[in-house]
Amino acid sequence: MRSIAFSGHDNIFTFIGDYRIRNMYETFQSHFTNIDEDSVRDKLVLDPFAEQPNLTFIDPVLKLKTDFVWTPYISKTVANLLNSWRVIIFRFSSSISVVLPKLLICSTFVIGVGRRA
């Protein structure tokens, strides 16, 4: 895993979503720490309605940062975050000074979308 810190680049992985994405975040992060499987299982969230805190894990040796952003629904928060990254990429693509995620995993769900007749 130490080979992930290559060429002086930062490695940022961002997970946005509900409890399912939180569980992916915990499992992913466990590959970079010496946490046993039982400890990872204890951290997994089983209640889909339980509010979760935002989380960040940083490993300076690997130049690795992982973020979990609790957003179970499509909202302005998600739209604004994704749009801010899109604007950075398209406006400043030749000289980006902001460090963007190398990998983004996003999953939310929509309730009550549709038109009524």
N, CA and C atoms as an extended XYZ file, in Angstrom:
351
Properties=species:S:1:pos:R:3:atomname:S:1:resname:S:1:resid:I:1 pbc="F F F"
N         0.808       -1.199        0.000 N   MET     1
C         0.000        0.000        0.000 CA  MET     1
C         0.854        1.266        0.000 C   MET     1
N         2.065        1.153        0.445 N   ARG     2
C         2.912        2.348        0.494 CA  ARG     2
C         3.234        2.885       -0.888 C   ARG     2
N         3.037        2.087       -1.922 N   SER     3
C         3.325        2.556       -3.278 CA  SER     3
C         2.313        3.575       -3.779 C   SER     3
N         1.256        3.824       -3.005 N   ILE     4
C         0.248        4.791       -3.431 CA  ILE     4
C         0.813        6.224       -3.419 C   ILE     4
N         1.808        6.491       -2.582 N   ALA     5
C         2.422        7.824       -2.519 CA  ALA     5
C         3.489        7.906       -3.605 C   ALA     5
N         3.088        8.336       -4.781 N   PHE     6
C         3.997        8.344       -5.908 CA  PHE     6
C         4.118        9.749       -6.500 C   PHE     6
N         5.252       10.042       -7.043 N   SER     7
C         5.522       11.272       -7.784 CA  SER     7
C         5.123       12.546       -7.057 C   SER     7
N         5.077       12.497       -5.755 N   GLY     8
C         4.774       13.708       -5.006 CA  GLY     8
C         3.327       14.165       -5.095 C   GLY     8
N         2.422       13.338       -5.600 N   HIS     9
C         1.017       13.722       -5.738 CA  HIS     9
C         0.244       13.414       -4.467 C   HIS     9
N        -0.779       14.228       -4.226 N   ASP    10
C        -1.706       13.946       -3.141 CA  ASP    10
C        -2.752       12.966       -3.647 C   ASP    10
N        -3.192       12.080       -2.784 N   ASN    11
C        -4.207       11.091       -3.128 CA  ASN    11
C        -5.426       11.364       -2.266 C   ASN    11
N        -6.460       11.892       -2.887 N   ILE    12
C        -7.672       12.247       -2.163 CA  ILE    12
C        -8.822       11.409       -2.700 C   ILE    12
N        -9.500       10.728       -1.779 N   PHE    13
C       -10.648        9.906       -2.111 CA  PHE    13
C       -11.836       10.440       -1.315 C   PHE    13
N       -12.918       10.758       -1.988 N   THR    14
C       -14.082       11.338       -1.335 CA  THR    14
C       -15.291       10.433       -1.514 C   THR    14
N       -15.954       10.160       -0.413 N   PHE    15
C       -17.156        9.334       -0.390 CA  PHE    15
C       -18.316       10.218        0.057 C   PHE    15
N       -19.361       10.314       -0.742 N   ILE    16
C       -20.514       11.151       -0.425 CA  ILE    16
C       -21.757       10.272       -0.477 C   ILE    16
N       -22.521       10.250        0.606 N   GLY    17
C       -23.748        9.475        0.560 CA  GLY    17
C       -24.287        9.093        1.920 C   GLY    17
N       -25.011        7.968        1.935 N   ASP    18
C       -25.699        7.501        3.128 CA  ASP    18
C       -24.896        6.402        3.824 C   ASP    18
N       -25.576        5.594        4.625 N   TYR    19
C       -24.891        4.582        5.425 CA  TYR    19
C       -24.158        3.551        4.568 C   TYR    19
N       -24.659        3.267        3.355 N   ARG    20
C       -23.985        2.291        2.491 CA  ARG    20
C       -22.609        2.809        2.062 C   ARG    20
N       -22.545        4.095        1.730 N   ILE    21
C       -21.269        4.708        1.334 CA  ILE    21
C       -20.354        4.838        2.556 C   ILE    21
N       -20.937        5.095        3.722 N   ARG    22
C       -20.145        5.143        4.969 CA  ARG    22
C       -19.465        3.792        5.187 C   ARG    22
N       -20.185        2.708        4.960 N   ASN    23
C       -19.603        1.373        5.125 CA  ASN    23
C       -18.480        1.130        4.115 C   ASN    23
N       -18.650        1.605        2.894 N   MET    24
C       -17.572        1.499        1.896 CA  MET    24
C       -16.354        2.290        2.352 C   MET    24
N       -16.594        3.497        2.891 N   TYR    25
C       -15.512        4.348        3.403 CA  TYR    25
C       -14.731        3.613        4.498 C   TYR    25
N       -15.446        3.035        5.462 N   GLU    26
C       -14.786        2.336        6.579 CA  GLU    26
C       -13.959        1.150        6.075 C   GLU    26
N       -14.515        0.399        5.133 N   THR    27
C       -13.797       -0.751        4.586 CA  THR    27
C       -12.576       -0.304        3.791 C   THR    27
N       -12.729        0.724        2.977 N   PHE    28
C       -11.611        1.266        2.196 CA  PHE    28
C       -10.498        1.740        3.117 C   PHE    28
N       -10.865        2.507        4.131 N   GLN    29
C        -9.880        3.059        5.062 CA  GLN    29
C        -9.140        1.950        5.804 C   GLN    29
N        -9.801        0.849        6.075 N   SER    30
C        -9.165       -0.235        6.829 CA  SER    30
C        -7.980       -0.847        6.075 C   SER    30
N        -7.933       -0.674        4.766 N   HIS    31
C        -6.812       -1.200        3.985 CA  HIS    31
C        -5.521       -0.409        4.223 C   HIS    31
N        -5.650        0.790        4.774 N   PHE    32
C        -4.484        1.649        4.990 CA  PHE    32
C        -4.080        1.717        6.456 C   PHE    32
N        -4.802        1.009        7.295 N   THR    33
C        -4.486        0.968        8.722 CA  THR    33
C        -4.380       -0.496        9.128 C   THR    33
N        -3.918       -0.722       10.304 N   ASN    34
C        -3.790       -2.098       10.798 CA  ASN    34
C        -4.998       -2.476       11.653 C   ASN    34
N        -6.177       -2.318       11.075 N   ILE    35
C        -7.405       -2.645       11.788 CA  ILE    35
C        -7.854       -4.041       11.370 C   ILE    35
N        -8.192       -4.862       12.346 N   ASP    36
C        -8.633       -6.219       12.017 CA  ASP    36
C       -10.095       -6.203       11.548 C   ASP    36
N       -10.520       -7.296       10.939 N   GLU    37
C       -11.861       -7.384       10.355 CA  GLU    37
C       -12.971       -7.180       11.383 C   GLU    37
N       -12.784       -7.669       12.600 N   ASP    38
C       -13.812       -7.505       13.628 CA  ASP    38
C       -14.015       -6.032       13.982 C   ASP    38
N       -12.918       -5.291       14.054 N   SER    39
C       -13.023       -3.861       14.357 CA  SER    39
C       -13.732       -3.117       13.230 C   SER    39
N       -13.461       -3.493       12.001 N   VAL    40
C       -14.135       -2.864       10.858 CA  VAL    40
C       -15.626       -3.171       10.922 C   VAL    40
N       -15.961       -4.434       11.203 N   ARG    41
C       -17.378       -4.817       11.298 CA  ARG    41
C       -18.091       -4.017       12.379 C   ARG    41
N       -17.405       -3.735       13.483 N   ASP    42
C       -18.013       -2.959       14.571 CA  ASP    42
C       -18.315       -1.522       14.149 C   ASP    42
N       -17.562       -0.991       13.189 N   LYS    43
C       -17.756        0.382       12.733 CA  LYS    43
C       -18.845        0.515       11.670 C   LYS    43
N       -19.233       -0.606       11.066 N   LEU    44
C       -20.211       -0.544        9.985 CA  LEU    44
C       -21.569       -0.121       10.527 C   LEU    44
N       -22.253        0.684        9.751 N   VAL    45
C       -23.546        1.224       10.138 CA  VAL    45
C       -24.638        0.350        9.546 C   VAL    45
N       -25.562       -0.081       10.383 N   LEU    46
C       -26.645       -0.935        9.911 CA  LEU    46
C       -27.982       -0.201        9.848 C   LEU    46
N       -28.105        0.903       10.562 N   ASP    47
C       -29.356        1.654       10.585 CA  ASP    47
C       -29.343        2.711        9.484 C   ASP    47
N       -30.176        2.532        8.457 N   PRO    48
C       -30.149        3.481        7.336 CA  PRO    48
C       -30.642        4.877        7.696 C   PRO    48
N       -31.325        5.026        8.820 N   PHE    49
C       -31.891        6.324        9.191 CA  PHE    49
C       -31.069        7.058       10.244 C   PHE    49
N       -30.015        6.414       10.730 N   ALA    50
C       -29.167        7.051       11.743 CA  ALA    50
C       -28.278        8.099       11.083 C   ALA    50
N       -28.328        9.309       11.587 N   GLU    51
C       -27.481       10.380       11.047 CA  GLU    51
C       -26.028       10.062       11.363 C   GLU    51
N       -25.152       10.347       10.408 N   GLN    52
C       -23.737       10.034       10.530 CA  GLN    52
C       -22.898       11.313       10.521 C   GLN    52
N       -21.778       11.316       11.240 N   PRO    53
C       -20.892       12.482       11.170 CA  PRO    53
C       -20.056       12.432        9.891 C   PRO    53
N       -19.609       13.589        9.436 N   ASN    54
C       -18.620       13.633        8.358 CA  ASN    54
C       -17.302       13.148        8.953 C   ASN    54
N       -16.519       12.424        8.149 N   LEU    55
C       -15.276       11.842        8.640 CA  LEU    55
C       -14.122       12.176        7.704 C   LEU    55
N       -12.931       12.260        8.269 N   THR    56
C       -11.714       12.466        7.483 CA  THR    56
C       -10.611       11.597        8.071 C   THR    56
N        -9.867       10.973        7.186 N   PHE    57
C        -8.701       10.175        7.568 CA  PHE    57
C        -7.526       10.682        6.743 C   PHE    57
N        -6.401       10.954        7.411 N   ILE    58
C        -5.210       11.452        6.727 CA  ILE    58
C        -4.014       10.594        7.103 C   ILE    58
N        -3.270       10.177        6.085 N   ASP    59
C        -2.005        9.471        6.290 CA  ASP    59
C        -0.934       10.260        5.540 C   ASP    59
N        -0.115       11.057        6.271 N   PRO    60
C         0.878       11.907        5.608 CA  PRO    60
C         1.955       11.119        4.856 C   PRO    60
N         2.278        9.919        5.319 N   VAL    61
C         3.299        9.118        4.644 CA  VAL    61
C         2.815        8.723        3.252 C   VAL    61
N         1.560        8.322        3.161 N   LEU    62
C         0.982        7.934        1.873 CA  LEU    62
C         0.492        9.133        1.055 C   LEU    62
N         0.529       10.317        1.672 N   LYS    63
C        -0.072       11.502        1.052 CA  LYS    63
C        -1.521       11.194        0.698 C   LYS    63
N        -2.210       10.576        1.659 N   LEU    64
C        -3.556       10.075        1.464 CA  LEU    64
C        -4.534       10.812        2.371 C   LEU    64
N        -5.639       11.222        1.776 N   LYS    65
C        -6.736       11.815        2.541 CA  LYS    65
C        -8.022       11.171        2.043 C   LYS    65
N        -8.817       10.641        2.974 N   THR    66
C       -10.128       10.121        2.609 CA  THR    66
C       -11.170       10.891        3.402 C   THR    66
N       -12.238       11.260        2.723 N   ASP    67
C       -13.336       11.995        3.348 CA  ASP    67
C       -14.634       11.236        3.164 C   ASP    67
N       -15.477       11.273        4.190 N   PHE    68
C       -16.847       10.801        4.074 CA  PHE    68
C       -17.745       11.984        4.378 C   PHE    68
N       -18.647       12.307        3.455 N   VAL    69
C       -19.600       13.402        3.636 CA  VAL    69
C       -20.990       12.780        3.730 C   VAL    69
N       -21.614       12.921        4.898 N   TRP    70
C       -22.935       12.360        5.139 CA  TRP    70
C       -23.990       13.184        4.405 C   TRP    70
N       -24.544       12.620        3.365 N   THR    71
C       -25.603       13.259        2.592 CA  THR    71
C       -26.492       12.158        2.034 C   THR    71
N       -27.528       11.768        2.772 N   PRO    72
C       -28.352       10.655        2.308 CA  PRO    72
C       -29.306       11.011        1.173 C   PRO    72
N       -29.532       12.287        0.947 N   TYR    73
C       -30.472       12.715       -0.088 CA  TYR    73
C       -29.790       13.663       -1.065 C   TYR    73
N       -30.311       13.726       -2.251 N   ILE    74
C       -29.847       14.754       -3.182 CA  ILE    74
C       -30.294       16.089       -2.606 C   ILE    74
N       -29.362       16.987       -2.435 N   SER    75
C       -29.667       18.261       -1.792 CA  SER    75
C       -28.819       19.365       -2.412 C   SER    75
N       -29.081       20.577       -1.978 N   LYS    76
C       -28.273       21.708       -2.453 CA  LYS    76
C       -26.819       21.552       -2.011 C   LYS    76
N       -26.608       20.949       -0.859 N   THR    77
C       -25.241       20.737       -0.373 CA  THR    77
C       -24.438       19.908       -1.359 C   THR    77
N       -25.019       18.783       -1.794 N   VAL    78
C       -24.343       17.913       -2.759 CA  VAL    78
C       -24.162       18.635       -4.084 C   VAL    78
N       -25.226       19.272       -4.555 N   ALA    79
C       -25.159       19.973       -5.843 CA  ALA    79
C       -24.102       21.067       -5.814 C   ALA    79
N       -24.040       21.841       -4.744 N   ASN    80
C       -23.054       22.918       -4.645 CA  ASN    80
C       -21.629       22.375       -4.590 C   ASN    80
N       -21.419       21.285       -3.854 N   LEU    81
C       -20.080       20.691       -3.764 CA  LEU    81
C       -19.621       20.184       -5.125 C   LEU    81
N       -20.466       19.417       -5.797 N   LEU    82
C       -20.093       18.876       -7.109 CA  LEU    82
C       -19.928       19.989       -8.136 C   LEU    82
N       -20.794       20.987       -8.087 N   ASN    83
C       -20.696       22.105       -9.033 CA  ASN    83
C       -19.427       22.917       -8.797 C   ASN    83
N       -19.013       23.078       -7.548 N   SER    84
C       -17.786       23.851       -7.281 CA  SER    84
C       -16.575       23.142       -7.882 C   SER    84
N       -16.539       21.815       -7.807 N   TRP    85
C       -15.436       21.071       -8.419 CA  TRP    85
C       -15.493       21.166       -9.936 C   TRP    85
N       -16.693       21.123      -10.502 N   ARG    86
C       -16.845       21.221      -11.960 CA  ARG    86
C       -16.337       22.577      -12.450 C   ARG    86
N       -16.688       23.630      -11.743 N   VAL    87
C       -16.254       24.978      -12.125 CA  VAL    87
C       -14.736       25.077      -12.050 C   VAL    87
N       -14.143       24.519      -11.006 N   ILE    88
C       -12.683       24.554      -10.866 CA  ILE    88
C       -12.024       23.832      -12.038 C   ILE    88
N       -12.539       22.665      -12.387 N   ILE    89
C       -11.943       21.868      -13.463 CA  ILE    89
C       -12.034       22.589      -14.800 C   ILE    89
N       -13.198       23.134      -15.131 N   PHE    90
C       -13.384       23.716      -16.452 CA  PHE    90
C       -12.833       25.131      -16.583 C   PHE    90
N       -12.832       25.906      -15.527 N   ARG    91
C       -12.317       27.274      -15.617 CA  ARG    91
C       -10.806       27.346      -15.506 C   ARG    91
N       -10.246       26.475      -14.693 N   PHE    92
C        -8.821       26.588      -14.385 CA  PHE    92
C        -8.060       25.318      -14.745 C   PHE    92
N        -8.500       24.621      -15.761 N   SER    93
C        -7.912       23.314      -16.061 CA  SER    93
C        -6.413       23.380      -16.352 C   SER    93
N        -5.927       24.503      -16.827 N   SER    94
C        -4.502       24.579      -17.129 CA  SER    94
C        -3.655       24.882      -15.892 C   SER    94
N        -4.260       25.456      -14.873 N   SER    95
C        -3.484       25.786      -13.674 CA  SER    95
C        -4.327       25.604      -12.420 C   SER    95
N        -4.684       24.381      -12.131 N   ILE    96
C        -5.482       24.105      -10.940 CA  ILE    96
C        -4.592       24.201       -9.710 C   ILE    96
N        -4.983       25.077       -8.770 N   SER    97
C        -4.245       25.174       -7.528 CA  SER    97
C        -4.996       24.454       -6.407 C   SER    97
N        -6.256       24.145       -6.640 N   VAL    98
C        -7.055       23.416       -5.670 CA  VAL    98
C        -6.852       21.927       -5.905 C   VAL    98
N        -6.682       21.179       -4.839 N   VAL    99
C        -6.487       19.740       -4.970 CA  VAL    99
C        -7.857       19.063       -4.986 C   VAL    99
N        -8.158       18.425       -6.104 N   LEU   100
C        -9.440       17.756       -6.282 CA  LEU   100
C        -9.304       16.269       -5.951 C   LEU   100
N       -10.418       15.618       -5.614 N   PRO   101
C       -10.347       14.180       -5.346 CA  PRO   101
C        -9.888       13.399       -6.568 C   PRO   101
N        -9.091       12.376       -6.330 N   LYS   102
C        -8.697       11.462       -7.408 CA  LYS   102
C        -9.836       10.494       -7.700 C   LYS   102
N       -10.627       10.196       -6.680 N   LEU   103
C       -11.753        9.290       -6.819 CA  LEU   103
C       -12.917        9.839       -6.016 C   LEU   103
N       -14.084        9.886       -6.637 N   LEU   104
C       -15.299       10.346       -5.974 CA  LEU   104
C       -16.329        9.233       -6.063 C   LEU   104
N       -16.844        8.820       -4.910 N   ILE   105
C       -17.915        7.842       -4.863 CA  ILE   105
C       -19.109        8.549       -4.243 C   ILE   105
N       -20.181        8.622       -5.008 N   CYS   106
C       -21.353        9.370       -4.552 CA  CYS   106
C       -22.602        8.543       -4.815 C   CYS   106
N       -23.422        8.390       -3.799 N   SER   107
C       -24.680        7.670       -3.945 CA  SER   107
C       -25.684        8.236       -2.955 C   SER   107
N       -26.758        8.744       -3.465 N   THR   108
C       -27.849        9.229       -2.634 CA  THR   108
C       -29.140        8.709       -3.244 C   THR   108
N       -30.237        8.953       -2.584 N   PHE   109
C       -31.492        8.533       -3.174 CA  PHE   109
C       -32.488        9.670       -3.141 C   PHE   109
N       -33.509        9.539       -3.984 N   VAL   110
C       -34.498       10.586       -4.166 CA  VAL   110
C       -35.843       10.040       -3.721 C   VAL   110
N       -36.546       10.816       -2.937 N   ILE   111
C       -37.886       10.425       -2.499 CA  ILE   111
C       -38.890       11.413       -3.084 C   ILE   111
N       -39.930       10.894       -3.672 N   GLY   112
C       -41.032       11.736       -4.139 CA  GLY   112
C       -40.729       12.572       -5.363 C   GLY   112
N       -39.859       12.109       -6.224 N   VAL   113
C       -39.571       12.851       -7.446 CA  VAL   113
C       -40.536       12.381       -8.516 C   VAL   113
N       -41.063       13.301       -9.250 N   GLY   114
C       -41.999       12.948      -10.316 CA  GLY   114
C       -43.095       13.982      -10.387 C   GLY   114
N       -43.828       13.916      -11.440 N   ARG   115
C       -44.921       14.873      -11.635 CA  ARG   115
C       -46.242       14.207      -11.323 C   ARG   115
N       -47.086       14.971      -10.710 N   ARG   116
C       -48.436       14.492      -10.468 CA  ARG   116
C       -49.333       14.966      -11.592 C   ARG   116
N       -50.205       14.114      -12.021 N   ALA   117
C       -51.112       14.472      -13.114 CA  ALA   117
C       -52.276       15.291      -12.626 C   ALA   117
